[in-house]
Amino acid sequence: MALSQEVRPPSENYRPRSRWDVIVIGCGIMGAAASYNIATKGLRVLNIERFGVNHEHGSSHGRTRIFRTAYYEDPRYVPLLRRALEAWKEVELKSGKTLLKMTGGLMIGRPDGELVAGTLKAARIHGIPYELMTASEAEGRFGAFRLEEGLAAVHEQGAGVLLAEECVRAFVGLGSESGCEYRFSEEVRGWKARTQGVEVETQFGTQSADRLVFCAGAWSGPLLKGVVPLQVERQVPLWFSSGGEEKFTPQEMPVFVAEEGDGVFYYGIPDLGHGVKVARHHGGKVGEPDKVTREVTEEDIAPVRSFASRRLKGLDGPPISSTTCLYTNTPDFNFAVGPHPDDHRVSVVSGGSGHGFKFASVLGEVVSSLVSGEKLDYDISFLSPARFGRRGPS
Ligand SMILES: Cc1cc2nc3c(=O)[nH]c(=O)nc-3n(C[C@H](O)[C@H](O)[C@H](O)COP(=O)(O)OP(=O)(O)OC[C@H]3O[C@@H](n4cnc5c(N)ncnc54)[C@H](O)[C@@H]3O)c2cc1C
């Protein structure tokens, strides 16, 4: 697929200012959200991004992301998610863009499986409204699905779809209005902590700041010198033709996650104009971000196509489009968010582990509090980059 727009080289008049309050590395969704939120504190922010806005090498492209609150992964995420939802709505209002379409969400699997049991646990602990359905009840209500007896489905009204590229653009637009400076096509090649602050080396020279924020996604591992153990995993979302059928529209079909009998997870998003999105969650090849195969093969397509035709009525054809995207996994699949273990002037927002996008609106606020030395409104100790017990070379 062709790369996105806006990969702009610095102009001929490029005369870098070299001292900032905060430098943010990376302008995927995390860096875009962090830069905007930090700039709103009145701090001078430089965002350095090696490609452009909404490029297709990283983790934040591919049109859409699922938002949900009854979090099977871990109920400790729920307070963050509640604020994330409010914050997305505020960004919508400020930017004048539609970013989130509420469709409801359906979590499908064995009643005692990780997905259904975990969703129910999070919903009950936090008083999130939900409906537990049998397979035939869910099929009767949502015509898109084919579910055999014995499966259960938890419906959460407050789930939906984030328009991924619009979200990044909204943050960059608001960040520019708030005084944040963006440098695209500029690559951070190294950084050093100094007594007076931090220094960042790019192909154009040295920039320094009081504080540094790492939002480098799949490229974070080497930049962080192994402090956070990260594994980069290739993923291949596919889009299938809905044939224009009503049952696949966002009015009729909720976003869904399904835990299949073999423990493999798939997810899907209704047709917002480009087809029904279906993908396998995890199970991709692990490798280096710049060496990932971008070609989509029959090996990528076959299991997802088989899942789609099994679970979604009439979704039997070949995919009509595809992309490749990267998960950046921590060993426990929880994010790495918080101060760098060796230097509290440096913050880390990484390790999205395939579920980070929906949190960007609140994590941007969290990191702006971190760099401003404000008390956090949430317990993020379970996300601490220091939990892996590694320290960088001194
Ligand atoms: C297929 C797929 C589906 C997903 N589905 C969901 C979902 O439904 N819901 C959900 O909540 N999450 C989902 N996620 C996860 C979510 O999208 C990611 O957690 C999130 O996008 C990560 O954002 P990021 O900003 O950390 O990374 P990125 O978007 O990759 O941004 C990192 C940026 O840093 C830049 N960079 C790196 N190194 C340097 C350097 N040295 N100098 C300058 N710039 C640098 C890169 O160019 C890149 O732009 C999904 C992810 C994928 C891949």
The ligand as an SDF file (V2000), in Angstrom:
LIG
                    3D

 53 58  0  0  0  0  0  0  0  0999 V2000
   -3.6410   -4.1220   13.6490 C   0  0  0  0  0  0  0  0  0  0  0  0
   -3.7740   -3.3990   14.9500 C   0  0  0  0  0  0  0  0  0  0  0  0
   -5.0190   -3.3220   15.5500 C   0  0  0  0  0  0  0  0  0  0  0  0
   -5.1670   -2.6890   16.7770 C   0  0  0  0  0  0  0  0  0  0  0  0
   -6.4180   -2.5970   17.3200 N   0  0  0  0  0  0  0  0  0  0  0  0
   -6.6000   -1.8830   18.4460 C   0  0  0  0  0  0  0  0  0  0  0  0
   -7.9060   -1.6560   18.9310 C   0  0  0  0  0  0  0  0  0  0  0  0
   -8.8980   -2.0810   18.3300 O   0  0  0  0  0  0  0  0  0  0  0  0
   -8.0430   -0.9150   20.0550 N   0  0  0  0  0  0  0  0  0  0  0  0
   -6.9790   -0.3980   20.7160 C   0  0  0  0  0  0  0  0  0  0  0  0
   -7.1750    0.2670   21.7350 O   0  0  0  0  0  0  0  0  0  0  0  0
   -5.7030   -0.5980   20.2680 N   0  0  0  0  0  0  0  0  0  0  0  0
   -5.5040   -1.3120   19.1540 C   0  0  0  0  0  0  0  0  0  0  0  0
   -4.2560   -1.4960   18.6540 N   0  0  0  0  0  0  0  0  0  0  0  0
   -3.0870   -0.9680   19.3900 C   0  0  0  0  0  0  0  0  0  0  0  0
   -2.8490    0.4900   19.1200 C   0  0  0  0  0  0  0  0  0  0  0  0
   -3.1360    0.8150   17.7870 O   0  0  0  0  0  0  0  0  0  0  0  0
   -1.4100    0.8290   19.4970 C   0  0  0  0  0  0  0  0  0  0  0  0
   -1.2070    0.5110   20.8730 O   0  0  0  0  0  0  0  0  0  0  0  0
   -1.1170    2.3140   19.2760 C   0  0  0  0  0  0  0  0  0  0  0  0
   -1.4470    2.7230   17.9820 O   0  0  0  0  0  0  0  0  0  0  0  0
    0.3690    2.5570   19.5260 C   0  0  0  0  0  0  0  0  0  0  0  0
    0.6400    3.9020   19.2350 O   0  0  0  0  0  0  0  0  0  0  0  0
    2.1070    4.4840   19.3480 P   0  0  0  0  0  0  0  0  0  0  0  0
    1.9850    5.9460   19.1940 O   0  0  0  0  0  0  0  0  0  0  0  0
    2.7410    3.9480   20.5870 O   0  0  0  0  0  0  0  0  0  0  0  0
    2.9190    3.8020   18.1470 O   0  0  0  0  0  0  0  0  0  0  0  0
    3.0780    4.3120   16.6360 P   0  0  0  0  0  0  0  0  0  0  0  0
    1.7810    4.6930   16.0670 O   0  0  0  0  0  0  0  0  0  0  0  0
    3.8620    3.3040   15.8950 O   0  0  0  0  0  0  0  0  0  0  0  0
    3.9320    5.6240   16.8010 O   0  0  0  0  0  0  0  0  0  0  0  0
    5.2960    5.6090   17.1340 C   0  0  0  0  0  0  0  0  0  0  0  0
    5.9390    6.6810   16.2900 C   0  0  0  0  0  0  0  0  0  0  0  0
    7.2820    6.9030   16.6860 O   0  0  0  0  0  0  0  0  0  0  0  0
    8.0290    7.2020   15.5290 C   0  0  0  0  0  0  0  0  0  0  0  0
    9.4330    6.9480   15.8160 N   0  0  0  0  0  0  0  0  0  0  0  0
    9.9740    5.7750   16.2010 C   0  0  0  0  0  0  0  0  0  0  0  0
   11.3090    5.8850   16.3820 N   0  0  0  0  0  0  0  0  0  0  0  0
   11.6050    7.1790   16.1180 C   0  0  0  0  0  0  0  0  0  0  0  0
   12.8280    7.8990   16.1250 C   0  0  0  0  0  0  0  0  0  0  0  0
   13.9780    7.3130   16.4340 N   0  0  0  0  0  0  0  0  0  0  0  0
   12.7980    9.2130   15.7890 N   0  0  0  0  0  0  0  0  0  0  0  0
   11.6280    9.8200   15.4730 C   0  0  0  0  0  0  0  0  0  0  0  0
   10.4240    9.1680   15.4450 N   0  0  0  0  0  0  0  0  0  0  0  0
   10.4160    7.8720   15.7740 C   0  0  0  0  0  0  0  0  0  0  0  0
    7.4750    6.2460   14.4930 C   0  0  0  0  0  0  0  0  0  0  0  0
    7.7720    6.6540   13.1880 O   0  0  0  0  0  0  0  0  0  0  0  0
    5.9860    6.2780   14.8190 C   0  0  0  0  0  0  0  0  0  0  0  0
    5.2950    7.2370   14.0510 O   0  0  0  0  0  0  0  0  0  0  0  0
   -4.0610   -2.1300   17.4290 C   0  0  0  0  0  0  0  0  0  0  0  0
   -2.7940   -2.1950   16.8180 C   0  0  0  0  0  0  0  0  0  0  0  0
   -2.6590   -2.8150   15.5890 C   0  0  0  0  0  0  0  0  0  0  0  0
   -1.2880   -2.8910   14.9540 C   0  0  0  0  0  0  0  0  0  0  0  0
  1  2  1  0
  2  3  1  0
  2 52  2  0
  3  4  2  0
  4  5  1  0
  4 50  1  0
  5  6  2  0
  6  7  1  0
  6 13  1  0
  7  8  2  0
  7  9  1  0
  9 10  1  0
 10 11  2  0
 10 12  1  0
 12 13  2  0
 13 14  1  0
 14 15  1  0
 14 50  1  0
 15 16  1  0
 16 17  1  0
 16 18  1  0
 18 19  1  0
 18 20  1  0
 20 21  1  0
 20 22  1  0
 22 23  1  0
 23 24  1  0
 24 25  2  0
 24 26  1  0
 24 27  1  0
 27 28  1  0
 28 29  2  0
 28 30  1  0
 28 31  1  0
 31 32  1  0
 32 33  1  0
 33 34  1  0
 33 48  1  0
 34 35  1  0
 35 36  1  0
 35 46  1  0
 36 37  1  0
 36 45  1  0
 37 38  2  0
 38 39  1  0
 39 40  1  0
 39 45  2  0
 40 41  1  0
 40 42  2  0
 42 43  1  0
 43 44  2  0
 44 45  1  0
 46 47  1  0
 46 48  1  0
 48 49  1  0
 50 51  2  0
 51 52  1  0
 52 53  1  0
M  END
$$$$
